[in-house]
Amino acid sequence: MTVKTRKGLTQLLQAIDEKSRAMLWHLWWHRHAGISELRELIDAASDFEVLYRLKEVINEQALRLWGRPVVSFEQARIDPLSGQKVMFSWWFLDEENVPISDGNKPLIDLFNEGDGISIIAQVPTSVDPAHYKFFFKNGILKVGLEKRKSNGTGEGEKKEGR
């Protein structure tokens, strides 16, 4: 993947509106989704709104930035992780080769989902999910992450990160 493409995902996410971004994140996370699932996700008025966002917003911006679409409709496809045949779904293309950000700063996104807020954040792979700490005070949620840093002996030493 080229440097232009590495920067492209961050640029793509910044170039599209919140509902389209929510759909793209959902497809990246789940690999595929049906149109009704995406319609419910963004509380769209119709399937046509979802189709418009997929084709004219997300893929149009991806074509402009990368020269290729980032989502595709498939009548039938085998999900490589589950081995199951998935019918009539939209798929995130080339998910294993798309970095979340260009590495200069972690990517974070917030979605107001009516009854809650979803936070999607890139964290280093050196962070052990068992060591997440959550703090809430005065309307602010703080997430603490404990990183492991090699001390040269092969053993990890704990280092607090936020």
C-alpha positions in Angstrom: 0.0 0.0 0.0 1.4 3.4 -0.9 1.9 6.3 1.4 -0.9 8.1 -0.4 -3.3 5.3 0.4 -2.0 5.1 4.0 -3.0 8.7 4.5 -6.1 8.2 2.4 -8.2 6.4 5.0 -7.8 9.3 7.5 -8.5 11.7 4.7 -11.5 9.7 3.6 -13.0 9.6 7.0 -12.5 13.3 7.4 -14.0 14.0 3.9 -17.4 12.3 4.6 -20.3 13.2 6.8 -21.0 11.5 10.2 -23.6 9.1 8.9 -21.4 7.9 6.1 -18.5 7.6 8.5 -20.6 5.5 10.8 -21.5 3.2 7.9 -17.8 2.9 6.8 -16.6 2.1 10.4 -19.4 -0.5 10.7 -18.3 -2.2 7.5 -14.7 -2.0 8.4 -15.4 -3.6 11.8 -17.9 -6.2 10.7 -16.5 -6.7 7.2 -20.0 -6.8 5.7 -23.6 -5.6 6.3 -27.0 -5.8 4.7 -28.7 -2.6 3.6 -31.4 -2.9 6.3 -28.6 -3.2 9.0 -27.0 0.0 7.6 -30.3 1.7 7.4 -31.0 1.1 11.0 -27.5 2.0 12.0 -27.8 5.6 10.7 -31.6 5.8 11.1 -32.0 6.5 7.4 -35.4 7.4 5.9 -35.0 4.7 3.2 -32.7 2.2 1.5 -32.1 4.8 -1.1 -30.4 7.1 1.4 -28.0 4.2 2.4 -27.3 3.4 -1.3 -26.6 7.1 -2.0 -24.1 7.3 0.9 -22.4 4.1 -0.1 -22.1 4.9 -3.8 -22.1 8.7 -4.1 -20.4 9.7 -0.8 -18.1 6.9 0.4 -17.0 5.3 -2.9 -17.0 8.6 -4.7 -14.5 10.1 -2.1 -12.5 6.8 -2.2 -12.3 7.0 -6.0 -11.1 10.7 -5.7 -8.5 9.9 -3.1 -7.3 6.3 -4.1 -8.6 5.8 -7.6 -10.7 2.8 -6.4 -13.9 2.1 -4.4 -13.7 1.0 -0.7 -17.0 -0.8 -0.5 -18.7 -3.2 -2.8 -22.1 -5.0 -3.1 -21.9 -8.8 -3.4 -24.8 -11.1 -4.1 -23.0 -14.0 -2.5 -19.6 -14.2 -0.8 -17.9 -16.5 1.7 -16.9 -14.7 4.9 -13.2 -15.7 5.3 -13.3 -15.6 9.1 -16.6 -17.5 9.7 -16.5 -19.6 6.5 -20.2 -18.9 6.0 -21.8 -17.8 2.8 -23.2 -14.3 3.1 -26.0 -13.2 0.8 -26.8 -9.7 -0.6 -24.4 -7.6 1.5 -22.1 -4.7 1.2 -18.4 -5.5 2.0 -15.5 -3.4 3.0 -12.8 -4.1 0.4 -9.3 -5.1 1.2 -9.8 -4.8 5.0 -6.6 -6.6 6.0 -4.4 -4.1 4.1 -6.0 -0.8 5.2 -4.3 0.9 8.1 -6.5 2.9 10.4 -4.2 6.0 10.4 -1.0 7.0 8.9 0.8 6.5 12.2 1.4 10.1 13.1 -1.5 10.2 15.5 -4.0 7.7 16.6 -7.4 7.9 15.0 -10.5 8.4 17.2 -14.1 8.9 16.3 -17.3 9.5 18.3 -20.9 8.7 17.2 -24.0 9.9 18.9 -26.3 6.9 18.6 -29.4 8.3 20.3 -29.4 6.1 23.4 -25.6 6.1 23.7 -22.3 7.2 22.3 -19.9 4.9 20.5 -16.2 5.7 20.7 -13.8 4.1 18.2 -10.1 4.6 18.9 -6.9 3.2 17.6 -4.7 1.8 20.3 -1.2 0.3 20.0 -1.1 -3.5 19.7 1.1 -3.5 22.8 -1.8 -2.6 25.0 -3.3 -5.6 26.9 -7.2 -5.3 26.9 -7.2 -6.7 30.4 -5.5 -3.6 31.6 -7.9 -0.9 30.4 -9.0 1.5 33.2 -12.1 3.7 32.9 -12.7 6.8 34.9 -15.8 9.1 34.8 -15.9 12.5 36.5 -17.8 15.7 35.7 -19.1 14.4 32.4 -15.7 13.3 31.1 -14.8 9.7 30.4 -11.1 9.0 30.6 -9.7 5.7 29.4 -6.3 4.6 30.8 -4.2 2.0 29.0 -1.3 0.1 30.4 1.4 -0.5 27.8 4.1 -3.1 28.0 7.6 -1.9 27.1 10.4 -4.3 26.5 13.3 -3.9 29.0 15.8 -5.7 26.7 15.6 -9.0 28.6 12.5 -10.2 26.8 10.4 -9.4 29.8 7.9 -6.6 29.7 7.8 -3.8 32.2 4.6 -1.9 32.9 4.2 1.6 31.7 1.1 3.7 32.2 -0.2 5.4 29.1 -3.3 7.5 28.3 
